[in-house]
């Protein structure tokens, strides 16, 4: 089975090492619960307090990221994550700075081709956008920041993206030939197509419902030479 491709780690790695540390401001009014640790700001989701030897400084995550208050206060992990992963509650969300036409936030990932070109997305690092693509048969999922099967991505029009429409009332998990390529086929799930690719040198056989060597084809468009 094709592996799902993770993207979010790229964003956080870039934010941690490319952006650099934000200016620190000493906060004498904040009482550190422990001499050393990190604590969420009660008003702003992207801010937190860093306590070192009992002295607090106000820290700010890079634009587009927020403080991960699920971490232990003494965790050594990078504390800033994408805002969709954290429930900020009543705390104020980061304000988009729209520093460039390509990016709303300095650090974010977002789809650029919905609903029909579902595999396209953009990673913004320090306000500079880089356009990327998932493999041709996968779609970018904004909710998980991964490349996934298009039939599982609600915002994707899988029919338009795949160029194949599942027949009405089709049985769940039905297989269909790709009329344009012998080495490909579709599976229909909930009326939405999933585009599958055979291993190199193999062709899809609708009789066997499997990818086989050309000489072993039992039926189908490829057997009848109706697909080049």
C-alpha positions as CSV (number, residue, x, y, z in Angstrom):
1,X,0.0,0.0,0.0
2,X,1.3,3.5,-0.8
3,X,2.6,5.3,2.2
4,X,1.0,8.6,3.2
5,X,3.5,11.5,2.9
6,X,3.9,13.8,5.9
7,X,4.5,17.5,5.3
8,X,4.1,19.3,8.7
9,X,7.5,18.4,10.0
10,X,9.1,20.3,7.1
11,X,7.3,23.5,8.2
12,X,8.3,23.2,11.8
13,X,11.9,22.3,11.1
14,X,12.1,25.3,8.9
15,X,10.5,27.6,11.4
16,X,12.8,26.5,14.2
17,X,16.1,26.9,12.3
18,X,15.5,29.3,9.5
19,X,13.5,32.0,11.3
20,X,15.8,32.4,14.3
21,X,14.9,33.4,17.8
22,X,12.4,36.2,18.4
23,X,13.4,39.1,20.6
24,X,13.1,38.4,24.3
25,X,11.4,40.7,26.8
26,X,11.8,40.3,30.5
27,X,8.5,40.1,32.4
28,X,9.0,41.1,36.0
29,X,5.3,40.8,36.8
30,X,5.1,37.1,35.8
31,X,5.7,34.8,38.7
32,X,7.4,31.6,37.6
33,X,5.6,28.5,39.0
34,X,9.0,26.7,38.8
35,X,12.5,28.1,38.4
36,X,12.8,26.6,34.9
37,X,10.1,25.9,32.4
38,X,7.7,27.2,29.7
39,X,4.2,28.5,30.3
40,X,1.4,29.6,28.0
41,X,0.4,33.3,27.8
42,X,-3.2,33.6,29.1
43,X,-4.2,36.1,26.4
44,X,-2.2,35.3,23.2
45,X,-1.9,31.9,21.7
46,X,1.4,32.5,19.9
47,X,3.1,33.8,23.1
48,X,4.5,32.0,26.1
49,X,6.8,32.7,29.1
50,X,10.2,31.1,29.5
51,X,11.5,30.8,33.0
52,X,15.2,30.4,33.6
53,X,16.5,30.5,37.2
54,X,13.2,32.1,38.3
55,X,13.3,35.0,35.8
56,X,10.6,35.1,33.1
57,X,10.9,36.3,29.5
58,X,8.1,36.8,27.0
59,X,8.6,34.6,23.9
60,X,6.7,34.8,20.6
61,X,6.3,32.0,18.1
62,X,7.1,32.8,14.4
63,X,4.0,34.2,12.6
64,X,1.5,31.5,11.8
65,X,2.6,29.2,14.7
66,X,1.3,28.9,18.3
67,X,2.6,27.7,21.6
68,X,2.0,24.0,22.2
69,X,0.7,23.9,25.7
70,X,0.3,20.1,25.6
71,X,4.1,19.8,26.1
72,X,5.6,19.3,29.5
73,X,6.8,22.7,30.9
74,X,10.4,21.3,30.9
75,X,10.2,19.6,27.5
76,X,13.1,20.2,25.1
77,X,10.9,19.9,22.0
78,X,10.4,23.0,19.8
79,X,7.3,24.6,21.4
80,X,5.7,26.2,18.4
81,X,3.3,24.3,16.1
82,X,0.7,25.2,13.5
83,X,-2.4,26.8,15.0
84,X,-4.7,24.1,13.6
85,X,-3.2,21.6,16.1
86,X,-4.0,23.6,19.2
87,X,-7.3,24.7,20.7
88,X,-6.5,28.3,21.7
89,X,-9.9,28.7,23.5
90,X,-10.3,32.4,24.5
91,X,-6.7,33.3,23.6
92,X,-6.2,35.5,20.6
93,X,-5.0,33.8,17.4
94,X,-2.0,35.0,15.4
95,X,-2.8,37.8,13.0
96,X,-1.9,37.1,9.3
97,X,0.8,39.6,8.3
98,X,0.3,39.0,4.5
99,X,4.0,39.9,4.1
100,X,4.0,38.5,0.5
101,X,1.2,37.8,-2.0
102,X,2.0,34.1,-1.7
103,X,1.6,33.7,2.1
104,X,-0.9,34.8,4.7
105,X,1.5,33.8,7.5
106,X,5.2,33.7,7.6
107,X,5.0,30.0,8.3
108,X,2.1,27.8,7.0
109,X,1.2,25.1,4.5
110,X,-1.9,25.5,2.4
111,X,-3.5,23.9,-0.7
112,X,-3.3,25.9,-3.9
113,X,-5.3,23.8,-6.3
114,X,-8.6,22.9,-4.6
115,X,-11.0,21.6,-5.6
116,X,-9.8,20.1,-8.9
117,X,-6.0,20.1,-8.7
118,X,-5.9,18.6,-5.3
119,X,-2.2,17.5,-5.2
120,X,-0.8,21.1,-5.2
121,X,0.2,22.9,-2.1
122,X,2.5,25.6,-0.8
123,X,4.9,25.7,2.1
124,X,5.6,29.2,3.4
125,X,8.9,29.7,5.2
126,X,9.7,33.2,6.6
127,X,7.0,34.6,4.2
128,X,8.5,33.0,1.1
129,X,6.2,30.4,-0.6
130,X,7.4,27.3,-2.3
131,X,4.9,25.5,-4.5
132,X,5.0,21.7,-4.3
133,X,3.0,18.7,-5.4
134,X,2.0,15.4,-3.9
135,X,2.5,12.3,-6.1
136,X,0.0,12.5,-9.0
137,X,-2.5,10.1,-7.5
138,X,-2.6,11.7,-4.0
139,X,-4.2,14.9,-2.7
140,X,-3.0,17.4,-0.2
141,X,-5.1,17.3,3.0
142,X,-5.1,20.7,4.8
143,X,-6.5,19.0,8.0
144,X,-3.5,16.7,8.4
145,X,-0.9,18.4,6.3
146,X,-0.2,15.2,4.5
147,X,-0.7,13.7,1.0
148,X,-3.5,11.2,1.1
149,X,-5.9,9.3,-1.1
150,X,-8.2,11.9,-2.7
151,X,-11.4,10.1,-1.8
152,X,-10.4,10.7,1.8
153,X,-9.9,14.4,1.4
154,X,-13.3,16.1,1.8
155,X,-12.3,19.4,0.1
156,X,-11.0,17.6,-3.0
157,X,-13.3,16.9,-6.0
158,X,-11.9,13.5,-6.5
159,X,-13.9,12.9,-9.7
160,X,-12.5,16.0,-11.4
161,X,-9.0,15.4,-10.0
162,X,-8.8,11.8,-11.1
163,X,-10.6,12.4,-14.4
164,X,-12.8,9.4,-13.7
165,X,-16.4,9.2,-12.5
166,X,-17.7,6.2,-10.5
167,X,-20.9,4.8,-12.0
168,X,-24.1,5.6,-10.0
169,X,-24.9,3.2,-7.1
170,X,-21.7,1.3,-7.7
171,X,-20.8,-1.4,-5.2
172,X,-18.3,-0.3,-2.6
173,X,-14.7,-1.2,-3.5
174,X,-15.4,-1.9,-7.2
175,X,-12.5,-1.9,-9.5
176,X,-12.3,-0.2,-12.9
177,X,-9.8,0.0,-15.7
178,X,-8.2,3.3,-16.5
179,X,-9.3,3.8,-20.1
180,X,-6.1,5.9,-20.8
181,X,-3.4,3.7,-19.2
182,X,-3.1,-0.1,-19.0
183,X,-0.9,0.1,-15.9
184,X,-3.5,2.0,-13.9
185,X,-6.9,1.4,-12.4
186,X,-9.5,2.9,-10.1
187,X,-11.2,1.8,-6.9
188,X,-14.6,3.4,-6.1
189,X,-15.1,4.2,-2.4
190,X,-18.3,6.0,-1.3
191,X,-18.8,6.9,-5.0
192,X,-15.4,8.6,-5.1
193,X,-12.5,7.2,-7.2
194,X,-9.1,6.2,-6.0
195,X,-6.4,6.1,-8.6
196,X,-4.0,3.1,-8.3
197,X,-0.8,2.4,-10.2
198,X,0.5,-1.1,-11.0
199,X,4.2,-1.9,-10.5
200,X,6.4,-1.1,-13.5
201,X,5.9,-3.6,-16.4
202,X,2.5,-4.8,-15.1
203,X,-1.0,-4.2,-16.4
204,X,-4.4,-4.2,-14.7
205,X,-6.6,-7.2,-15.5
206,X,-10.3,-6.6,-14.6
207,X,-10.9,-10.4,-14.7
208,X,-8.3,-11.2,-12.1
209,X,-8.7,-7.8,-10.4
210,X,-5.0,-7.7,-10.2
211,X,-1.9,-6.3,-11.9
212,X,-0.3,-9.0,-14.1
213,X,2.3,-9.4,-16.8
214,X,1.0,-8.4,-20.3
215,X,1.1,-12.1,-21.4
216,X,-1.1,-13.1,-18.5
217,X,-4.0,-10.8,-19.3
218,X,-7.4,-12.6,-19.4
219,X,-9.6,-9.7,-20.5
220,X,-10.1,-6.0,-20.6
221,X,-9.2,-3.1,-22.8
222,X,-5.5,-3.8,-22.7
223,X,-6.1,-7.4,-23.7
224,X,-8.2,-6.2,-26.6
225,X,-5.5,-3.7,-27.6
226,X,-8.0,-0.8,-27.1
227,X,-5.5,1.1,-25.1
228,X,-2.1,2.1,-26.5
